[in-house]
């Protein structure tokens, strides 16, 4: 399987091998030049491998962060859709914010049952870990 780590190693080793072949044109015994090339390629390969490990690790961390953001945005959209689809809630001022699966409801509703219904709907969405209900009950005149 070709991975970014292996690809980076291959490029680095190829460059060092090409540089080593150039060194063969210098005067001196071929054995000495060959040993130096082998040592240089080995050391460089090790360093490139370490650098590739770090790059792959960073890419993995960034990928995990992106997945969390996408999942949070998806959860927010689904919660908003569920609230909007519920008769009696869609005209009310309810804001939805999601961070790492924790949904925060804020804004105003006309009654405690409306507040409770919004919380239940949010909690029923897949991926929601917790619902923080910060809705304020305002009487409509």
C-alpha positions as CSV (number, residue, x, y, z in Angstrom):
1,X,0.0,0.0,0.0
2,X,1.4,3.4,-0.9
3,X,1.3,5.8,2.0
4,X,2.5,9.4,2.3
5,X,5.2,8.1,4.6
6,X,6.5,5.6,2.0
7,X,6.3,8.1,-0.8
8,X,8.3,10.7,1.1
9,X,10.9,8.1,1.9
10,X,11.2,7.0,-1.7
11,X,11.7,10.5,-3.0
12,X,14.4,11.3,-0.3
13,X,16.3,8.0,-0.9
14,X,16.1,8.6,-4.7
15,X,17.6,12.1,-4.4
16,X,20.4,10.8,-2.1
17,X,21.1,7.9,-4.5
18,X,21.4,10.3,-7.4
19,X,23.8,12.5,-5.4
20,X,25.8,9.5,-4.5
21,X,26.2,8.5,-8.1
22,X,27.5,11.9,-8.8
23,X,30.1,11.4,-6.0
24,X,31.4,8.3,-7.8
25,X,33.0,10.5,-10.5
26,X,35.4,11.9,-7.8
27,X,38.9,10.4,-7.6
28,X,39.3,7.7,-5.1
29,X,38.6,4.0,-4.6
30,X,35.1,2.9,-5.7
31,X,34.7,0.9,-2.5
32,X,35.1,4.0,-0.3
33,X,32.6,5.9,-2.4
34,X,30.2,3.0,-2.2
35,X,30.5,2.8,1.6
36,X,29.9,6.5,1.9
37,X,26.8,6.3,-0.3
38,X,25.4,3.4,1.7
39,X,26.0,5.2,5.0
40,X,24.5,8.5,3.7
41,X,21.5,6.7,2.2
42,X,20.9,4.8,5.4
43,X,21.2,7.9,7.6
44,X,19.1,10.0,5.3
45,X,16.5,7.2,5.0
46,X,16.2,7.1,8.8
47,X,15.8,10.9,9.0
48,X,13.3,11.0,6.2
49,X,11.4,8.2,7.9
50,X,11.2,10.2,11.1
51,X,10.1,13.3,9.3
52,X,7.5,11.4,7.4
53,X,6.2,9.9,10.6
54,X,5.7,13.5,12.0
55,X,4.0,14.6,8.8
56,X,1.6,11.7,8.7
57,X,0.9,12.2,12.4
58,X,0.1,15.9,11.8
59,X,-2.1,15.1,8.8
60,X,-4.0,12.6,10.9
61,X,-4.6,15.1,13.7
62,X,-5.9,17.7,11.1
63,X,-8.1,15.1,9.5
64,X,-9.7,14.3,12.9
65,X,-10.3,17.9,13.5
66,X,-12.0,18.2,10.1
67,X,-14.2,15.2,10.8
68,X,-15.4,16.8,14.1
69,X,-16.2,20.1,12.4
70,X,-18.2,18.3,9.6
71,X,-20.0,16.1,12.2
72,X,-20.9,19.2,14.3
73,X,-22.2,21.1,11.3
74,X,-24.2,18.0,10.3
75,X,-25.7,17.7,13.8
76,X,-26.6,21.4,13.9
77,X,-28.4,21.1,10.5
78,X,-30.3,18.1,11.6
79,X,-31.3,19.6,14.9
80,X,-32.5,22.8,13.2
81,X,-34.5,20.7,10.7
82,X,-36.1,18.7,13.4
83,X,-37.1,21.9,15.3
84,X,-38.4,23.6,12.2
85,X,-40.5,20.5,11.2
86,X,-42.2,20.5,14.6
87,X,-45.5,22.4,14.5
88,X,-45.5,25.3,17.0
89,X,-41.6,25.5,17.2
90,X,-40.7,26.6,13.7
91,X,-41.7,30.2,14.1
92,X,-39.9,30.6,17.4
93,X,-36.4,32.1,17.8
94,X,-34.2,29.1,18.6
95,X,-30.5,29.1,17.8
96,X,-28.5,25.9,17.6
97,X,-24.8,25.5,18.2
98,X,-22.8,22.2,18.3
99,X,-19.3,21.7,19.6
100,X,-17.9,18.1,19.7
101,X,-21.4,16.7,19.8
102,X,-22.7,18.9,22.6
103,X,-25.7,20.9,21.3
104,X,-26.6,24.3,22.9
105,X,-30.1,25.7,22.4
106,X,-30.5,29.4,22.9
107,X,-33.1,32.0,22.1
108,X,-36.7,32.2,23.2
109,X,-39.8,30.1,23.3
110,X,-43.4,30.8,24.3
111,X,-43.7,28.0,27.0
112,X,-42.0,25.4,29.1
113,X,-43.4,22.6,26.9
114,X,-41.9,24.2,23.8
115,X,-38.6,24.4,25.5
116,X,-38.8,20.8,26.6
117,X,-39.9,19.7,23.1
118,X,-36.9,21.5,21.5
119,X,-34.5,19.7,23.9
120,X,-36.1,16.3,23.2
121,X,-35.9,16.8,19.5
122,X,-32.2,17.9,19.7
123,X,-31.4,14.9,21.9
124,X,-32.9,12.5,19.4
125,X,-30.5,13.5,16.6
126,X,-27.8,10.9,15.9
127,X,-24.4,12.0,17.2
128,X,-25.7,14.3,19.9
129,X,-23.8,13.6,23.2
130,X,-25.5,16.2,25.4
131,X,-28.1,19.0,25.0
132,X,-27.6,22.3,26.9
133,X,-31.0,24.0,27.0
134,X,-30.5,27.7,27.4
135,X,-33.9,28.7,26.0
136,X,-35.7,31.6,27.7
137,X,-39.5,31.4,28.1
138,X,-41.1,34.6,26.9
139,X,-44.8,35.1,26.9
140,X,-46.3,36.2,23.6
141,X,-48.7,39.1,23.9
